[in-house]
Amino acid sequence: MTISESILQINDLHTTFYTPKEQLKAIRGINLNVKKGEILGLVGESGSGKSLLMKSVLGILPDSAKIDQGEILLENKHLESLTHKEYQRIRGKDIAMIFQDPMTALNPLKKVGAHIVELLMRIRGFRKKEAKLEAIHLLGQVGIPSPETRVGQYPHEFSGGMRQRVLIAMALASQPKLLIADEPTTALDVTIQAQILRLLKKLQEENGMSVVLITHDLGVVASLCHRIVVMYAGMVMEEGTVQDIFHRPQHPYTQALLDSIPRHENSQKQKLKVIEGTAPSLNKLPKECPFAPRCKKAFERCFQEVPHSRQVSSTQQSACFLSEEVNS
């Protein structure tokens, strides 16, 4: 893939937490591309580094964390060395993010419409009257009924699903080239979850933007994404198309995630499969394959060195010694 085909390119990125006693390496040498006009699923268990990776891209890392190696390019423009003011011009305008919890992202004392109007005036230069009309249009676009009335209501007057739609409307207000959705359906019931995911797909197609969908659930990305990147312990374990990941997984961790998806055809008495053990903590990251202690297929080499990602097909990569043997 050339840079011109990518809207976002990440090269050998390392992000570290610095504490008075130790350095915690949270993102370890990640390479990742997001193509123009695609939906990329970023999948992995909690603590795998998915959100931190995208916060590194957005320049909104906690004070204790910093990028100490690597490149982040948005349409061939380096982001990792931008000043705070330079980042502010890009954030919202070129890249927007939908956060996991709408109630923490929305000011409870500010009307829903005011959130959107403020963005439109600041980023797109709208006058207040024009901005309010556009806010009503955006609320209608994301499926909020009676947007003329709802624009003047407060966040607590909306359900969880409707608040999430407000966040999507806010993200769309800036007409971003890249939209990052961080677990946008986690707190919602299954029916509302499906509605939000369908809405994201519809808006992505209509606006031609690229989307990174962060989730811990592979089942969520099956019908939505074009490609999937599987993360574990701050590293990429596998990358491929949806067909690759669901039908030809090359990494045992990917297979374990797939096995843990509930299936309708399973007997009600059949227990859900779980991945035994726990992910390593940041202060105890192994020097070998990070998944080896939990992997049923691990062998001696897995406990001696870290496998590097290698191409197993034209569309798929895997960081596993097993895929080296199978595809050599």
N, C-alpha and C positions, 0 to 999 in steps of 0.2 A: 504493500500500500504506500502510495506517495503522500506527502504532506498535503498536496492539493486536494486529495480525496477525503481528507480528514478535516473536521472542524476543530477537534481537540486531539492533541498528541502529547502523551506523557512518556518521558524517556528516563529510565533508571532513577526513579524518584525515591528519596529517603526522607522520611519525616520522623523527628525524634522529640520525645518529651524530656526536658531537662529539669531535674529536681536537685535539691541541695546534696543528696546522697548518691544519686545514680542517673544514668542516661537510659531512657527506655525507648528502644527502636520500634516504633509502631508501624511505619510503612517502610518496607525493605526491598528496594530495587524494583519498583513496579514499572512495567512498560504497558501502555494501553492506548488504543486509538478509538475515537468515536467518529464514525463517518457522517458526512452531511446527510440529513434527512432520515436518519435511522433511529430506532429505539434500541438502546443497549441495556441489558439487564445486568446489574452488579449484585451478585448473589454470594451469601455466606452467612455463617452463624453470627450472633451478636458478638462484638469484640474482634471481628476479623479485620477491621480497618476500613470498611466500605465508606462510612460517613466521613471519617478522618481524611480519606483520600480526596473526597470531593470538597471538603473544607479547605484542603491544601490548594485545590484548584481555584476556589473562590477567594482565597486570601483571608479566611475568617478563622484561623487557627487560635486555640487558647493561648494565653500569654506564655505558658510554660512550654509550648511546642514550636518547633521551627523546621523549615525545610533546610537540610544541610547538604543535599546533593541532588542533582537531576535537573530536568527541564520540563516546563509546562508550556505548550504552545497552543494558542487559540488563533486559528487561521494564520498560522506561521508567525504570530506575535508572541514573544516571550512574556510570560506572566510572573514567573518565580522571582524576578528582580524588581517588580514594580513597587513604587512608593504607595503609601496608603491612599493618597489623593488620586493617583493614577488608577488604582484598583477600583475606587469608588465610581469612576467614570464608566468602567466596564461592567461592574456588578450591577445587575438590574437591567442595564441596557442590552448588553450582549449575552450575559449569563444570568439566569434567574433560578431561584431555588424554592421548592415547596417543602416545607418542613413537616415533621411527623405529627406534631401536636398543634392544631390550629389555635387552641386557647392560649398557648404561650407565644404564638406568632402574631396574634391580633391584640391590640390594645382594648381592654374591656370598656374603657371610658370614651372610646371614639367610635362613631357610627361606621358601619361597614363601608358605606359610600365614601366617607372621608379618607379611609385607607387608600382606596383606589384613586380618588381625585388627587391626593397628595403625590402619588407616584406619577400620574399623567402630567401634572404641572411641572414636577421636578425633572423627569426624564425626557418627556416628549414635548415640553414647552406649551402645553394646552393652557388656555385661559379657564378660569374657574367654571363658568357656565358650560363651555364646551366639554370640560373634563367630567362634569356631572352627567351629561348626556351620554358620553362614552362609557362611563361607569355603569350606567343603566344597561347599555348595549352589552357590555362584557358580562354582567350578571345574568342577563338573558341567554348569552352565548353558552355559558356553562350550565345552563338548565335550572336556574333559580326562578321559580314562578313569581309573577307580579313584581318584577325587578324595580318598577317605579316606586313601589311601596317599600320593598325590602332595602333599597339603597339608604333609607333614612332610619334603619333599625340598628340595634347594637348586637355584638357577637353572641351574647347570652340568649338572644331571641331566635337563634338558629340552632338546628340540630347538628350533631357531629358531622354528618355527611354534607350538610349545606355549608357548614363552616369550611370544610375542606374544599368545596367548590369556590368559595370566596377566595381562598388562597390561590387556587388555580387562576381565577380571574385577575388577581393581583399580579401573578407571574406573567400572564398574557398581556397585561397593560403596557409593559415595556417592549413588547414584540421581540423577545429574545431569540438569538440564534440557537442557543443551547439552554434547555430546561433540565434542571436536576430535581428529581422527585425522591425525597428521602422517606421511605416507608410510608407513602401517602395514605395507605388504607389499613394500617395496623390496628387502629382502635375502632374500626367500623365492622358492622355485621356483614355476613357473606353477601347478601343482596346489594347493600349499598357499596360494598367493596367492588363488586362487578360493575356497577354503574359508573363509579369513579374511573376504573381502568378503561372502560369503553369510551368514556369522555376524553381521557388523555390521548387515546389512540386517534379518535376522531379529530381532535384539535391539532395533533401532530401532523396528520395528513392534510388538513385544511391550511395550516400555516407553514408547512414544509420545514419546521424546525427539527433539530436533533434533540433526543431525550435520553437521559441516563436515569434509569429506574433502580433505586437501591431497595433491596428486599432480602429477608432471610429465607423466603419461601420460593422455591423453584416453581411450585405450582402456579404462582401468581404471574410468572413471566411467560408461561407456555404459549398463550394465544396473543400476547401483546408485543413481544420483542422480536427483533431480527437476529440479534446475536446475544450471547451470554458470556460474562466473565465471572469465574468462580474464584472467590478469595478466601484465604485462610491464614491466620497469624501474620497479617500484613503483607502477604505475598499472593501472586496469582497462581492458582493451581492448574486451571484449565480455561481455555477460551475457544469458542466455536459458534456455529450457527445453532439455532434452536433444534434443528434436525440432528446435528452432531451431538449436542449435549444430551438430548432425550433418547436418542436411538443408538448412539455410538460413544458413550462416555469413555474416556481414556484414563481418568484419574479415579482411584478408589474413593476419594472424598466426594467427588461428584456423584458417583454411584451410591454412596451412603446417603447423600442428600435426596437423591431420587427415590431410594427405598423407603425413606421416612415420610413421603407424601401419602396421605390417606387416599385410598382408592375405593370407588363405589362398589366394585365387584367383590371386594374382600368380605369375608364372613364377619358378622357383628361380633363374634367371639374371638376373632383373630386379633392379636395384639399388634399395635403399631410398632414398626421397627424404629429403634433409636440408635444413634451413634454412641457407642460406649465410651466412657471417659469424658474428659473436659478439654476445651481448647487451652493451650498454654498461656499463662499470664505474661504480661510484657516484661516483668523482671526475671522470668525464667524461660526465655525463649531458647529452644534447643539449637545447637550448631549443625544438627543433621536435618533431614526432612522433618518439618514441624508436625506433619500428620502421622509420622511413623509410630509413635506410641499408641495411637488409636486404630491403626490400620491392620486389618486381618491378613493383608497380602504382603506385609513388610518382610524384608529379608535383610541379611547382614549389611549390605551396602547402604540401605536406607538409614541405618543408625550411625553411619560414618561420614556422610557428606550430604550437602544440599543438592537436589537435582535441579538442573537448569531447564527452563522451558524450551521445548523443541517442537518443530513443525511435524505433525503426524499426517496431515493432509493439506490441501491448498487452503482450507478454511478453518483448520483446527490445530491448537497447540496444547501441549500438556507438560507439566513439570513433574514427571514421574519416571523412575528407572524402568518400570514395567513397560511403559510405552516405548522406551528406547529399545528394549529387547524384542517386542512384538513387531516394531516397524523398522528394525535394522536389516 
